[in-house]
Amino acid sequence: MPRTYRKAELWAGVTAVGYIREQTGTHGDTTVKAGGVTAAQVTCPVTAIANFTNGDPVFIGANEQMEFNQIEAAPADPMPLKYPTFRAHD
């Protein structure tokens, strides 16, 4: 299930710990298209898909509205997500 960054809420009831390292070399970098993404959506409209691969971690949103997800299949527009989005993003 995707989680959001909401200060201490993220750490309440921790049952597992993992880590993410930035990929070396060229990695994907894109933005959400105008119109954004709604809550509970399993795809995200993006401006570019170059250098993304299946299984890459993705961060959607910014600051306290940011959530973590993962690419579920071959990158495309819209980007297929492993988990439904938690909230809407512009």
MIPARO-15039 format. One record per residue: residue number from 0; residue in one letter; x, z, y of N, C-alpha, C, O in turn. Coordinates in steps of 0.2 Angstrom, whole numbers, plus 5000, padded with zeros to 4 digits. Layout:
N
   n res n_c1 n_c3 n_c2 ca_c1 ca_c3 ca_c2 c_c1 c_c3 c_c2 o_c1 o_c3 o_c2
 NUM   a    X    Z    Y     X     Z     Y    X    Z    Y    X    Z    Y
...
// end
This chain:
90
   n res n_c1 n_c3 n_c2 ca_c1 ca_c3 ca_c2 c_c1 c_c3 c_c2 o_c1 o_c3 o_c2
   0   m 5004 5000 4994  5000  5000  5000 5004 5000 5006 5009 5004 5006
   1   p 5003 4996 5011  5007  4996  5017 5006 5003 5021 5001 5006 5021
   2   r 5012 5004 5024  5012  5011  5028 5013 5009 5035 5016 5004 5037
   3   t 5011 5013 5040  5012  5012  5047 5017 5017 5049 5018 5023 5046
   4   y 5020 5016 5055  5025  5021  5058 5021 5025 5063 5020 5023 5069
   5   r 5019 5031 5061  5015  5035  5066 5018 5042 5066 5015 5047 5064
   6   k 5025 5042 5068  5028  5049  5069 5028 5052 5062 5030 5049 5057
   7   a 5027 5059 5062  5027  5063  5056 5022 5061 5050 5023 5062 5045
   8   e 5017 5057 5052  5012  5055  5047 5015 5051 5041 5013 5052 5036
   9   l 5020 5047 5043  5024  5043  5038 5027 5047 5033 5027 5045 5027
  10   w 5029 5053 5034  5033  5057  5030 5028 5063 5026 5031 5066 5022
  11   a 5022 5063 5028  5017  5068  5024 5016 5065 5017 5014 5060 5016
  12   g 5017 5070 5012  5016  5068  5005 5020 5063 5002 5018 5058 4999
  13   v 5027 5063 5004  5032  5058  5001 5032 5058 4994 5033 5064 4991
  14   t 5031 5053 4990  5031  5053  4983 5037 5049 4980 5039 5049 4974
  15   a 5040 5044 4984  5045  5040  4982 5049 5038 4989 5046 5038 4994
  16   v 5055 5036 4988  5060  5034  4993 5063 5028 4991 5066 5027 4986
  17   g 5064 5023 4996  5067  5017  4995 5071 5015 5002 5070 5019 5006
  18   y 5075 5010 5002  5078  5008  5008 5078 5000 5008 5078 4997 5003
  19   i 5079 4998 5015  5079  4991  5016 5086 4990 5020 5087 4993 5025
  20   r 5089 4985 5018  5095  4983  5022 5094 4976 5025 5091 4972 5022
  21   e 5097 4975 5031  5096  4968  5033 5100 4963 5029 5106 4965 5027
  22   q 5097 4958 5028  5100  4952  5024 5106 4950 5028 5106 4949 5034
  23   t 5112 4948 5024  5118  4945  5027 5116 4938 5027 5112 4935 5024
  24   g 5120 4935 5032  5119  4927  5033 5113 4926 5037 5111 4930 5041
  25   t 5110 4920 5036  5104  4918  5040 5098 4921 5037 5097 4920 5031
  26   h 5094 4924 5040  5088  4927  5038 5082 4925 5042 5083 4922 5048
  27   g 5076 4926 5040  5070  4924  5043 5069 4928 5049 5070 4934 5049
  28   d 5066 4925 5054  5064  4928  5061 5058 4924 5064 5059 4918 5065
  29   t 5053 4927 5065  5047  4924  5067 5042 4928 5071 5044 4934 5072
  30   t 5037 4926 5074  5032  4930  5078 5025 4928 5075 5024 4922 5072
  31   v 5020 4932 5076  5014  4931  5074 5011 4926 5079 5012 4927 5086
  32   k 5007 4921 5077  5004  4916  5082 4999 4919 5086 4996 4925 5085
  33   a 4997 4916 5092  4992  4918  5096 4985 4919 5092 4984 4915 5088
  34   g 4982 4924 5094  4976  4926  5090 4977 4931 5085 4972 4935 5083
  35   g 4983 4932 5083  4985  4938  5079 4982 4938 5072 4980 4933 5069
  36   v 4982 4944 5069  4980  4945  5062 4975 4951 5062 4976 4956 5066
  37   t 4970 4951 5058  4965  4956  5058 4967 4961 5053 4971 4960 5048
  38   a 4963 4967 5053  4964  4972  5048 4962 4969 5041 4957 4965 5041
  39   a 4965 4971 5036  4963  4970  5029 4964 4962 5027 4961 4960 5023
  40   q 4969 4959 5031  4970  4952  5029 4976 4951 5025 4981 4955 5026
  41   v 4977 4947 5020  4982  4946  5016 4987 4940 5017 4991 4938 5014
  42   t 4985 4937 5023  4990  4932  5026 4991 4933 5033 4987 4937 5036
  43   c 4996 4931 5036  4998  4932  5043 5000 4925 5046 5005 4922 5044
  44   p 4997 4923 5051  4999  4916  5054 5005 4917 5058 5006 4922 5063
  45   v 5010 4913 5057  5017  4914  5060 5019 4908 5063 5016 4902 5061
  46   t 5024 4908 5068  5026  4902  5071 5032 4898 5067 5033 4893 5069
  47   a 5035 4902 5063  5040  4898  5059 5041 4902 5052 5039 4908 5051
  48   i 5043 4898 5047  5044  4900  5040 5051 4899 5038 5053 4901 5032
  49   a 5056 4896 5042  5062  4895  5039 5066 4901 5038 5066 4906 5041
  50   n 5070 4901 5032  5074  4906  5030 5071 4912 5027 5074 4917 5026
  51   f 5064 4912 5025  5061  4917  5022 5060 4915 5015 5060 4909 5013
  52   t 5060 4920 5010  5059  4919  5003 5054 4924 5000 5053 4929 5004
  53   n 5051 4923 4995  5047  4927  4991 5050 4934 4990 5056 4934 4988
  54   g 5046 4939 4992  5049  4946  4991 5052 4949 4997 5054 4955 4997
  55   d 5053 4945 5002  5057  4947  5008 5052 4953 5012 5046 4952 5012
  56   p 5055 4958 5014  5051  4963  5018 5050 4960 5025 5054 4956 5028
  57   v 5044 4962 5027  5042  4960  5034 5039 4966 5038 5036 4970 5035
  58   f 5040 4966 5044  5038  4971  5049 5033 4967 5054 5035 4962 5057
  59   i 5027 4970 5054  5022  4967  5058 5020 4972 5064 5018 4977 5062
  60   g 5020 4969 5070  5018  4974  5075 5024 4977 5079 5030 4975 5077
  61   a 5023 4981 5083  5029  4985  5087 5027 4992 5088 5021 4994 5088
  62   n 5032 4996 5089  5032  5003  5091 5028 5007 5086 5028 5006 5080
  63   e 5023 5011 5088  5019  5015  5084 5014 5011 5080 5010 5013 5075
  64   q 5013 5004 5082  5008  5000  5078 5011 4996 5073 5008 4992 5069
  65   m 5018 4997 5072  5021  4993  5067 5019 4995 5060 5018 5001 5058
  66   e 5019 4990 5055  5018  4991  5048 5023 4987 5044 5025 4982 5046
  67   f 5024 4989 5038  5029  4986  5034 5025 4983 5028 5020 4985 5026
  68   n 5027 4977 5026  5023  4973  5021 5029 4969 5017 5035 4970 5019
  69   q 5027 4964 5013  5031  4960  5009 5028 4953 5008 5022 4953 5007
  70   i 5032 4948 5008  5030  4941  5007 5028 4941 4999 5032 4943 4995
  71   e 5022 4938 4998  5020  4939  4991 5021 4932 4987 5022 4933 4981
  72   a 5022 4927 4990  5023  4920  4987 5028 4916 4991 5031 4918 4996
  73   a 5028 4910 4989  5032  4905  4993 5030 4905 5001 5024 4905 5002
  74   p 5035 4906 5005  5033  4906  5012 5029 4900 5015 5031 4895 5013
  75   a 5024 4901 5018  5020  4896  5021 5017 4899 5028 5018 4904 5029
  76   d 5013 4894 5031  5009  4897  5037 5002 4895 5035 5000 4890 5034
  77   p 4998 4901 5034  5000  4908  5036 5004 4911 5030 5004 4909 5024
  78   m 5008 4916 5032  5013  4919  5028 5009 4924 5023 5005 4928 5025
  79   p 5009 4923 5016  5006  4927  5011 5009 4934 5011 5015 4934 5010
  80   l 5005 4939 5011  5007  4946  5011 5005 4949 5004 5000 4948 5001
  81   k 5009 4954 5002  5008  4957  4996 5002 4962 4997 4998 4963 4992
  82   y 5002 4965 5002  4997  4970  5004 4992 4968 5009 4995 4965 5014
  83   p 4986 4970 5009  4982  4969  5015 4984 4972 5021 4987 4978 5021
  84   t 4984 4969 5027  4986  4973  5033 4982 4979 5035 4976 4979 5033
  85   f 4985 4984 5037  4982  4990  5039 4978 4990 5045 4972 4993 5045
  86   r 4980 4987 5050  4976  4986  5056 4977 4979 5059 4981 4975 5057
  87   a 4974 4978 5065  4974  4971  5068 4980 4971 5073 4982 4976 5075
  88   h 4983 4965 5073  4989  4964  5077 4988 4958 5082 4986 4953 5079
  89   d 4990 4958 5088  4990  4953  5092 4996 4948 5092 4996 4943 5095
// end
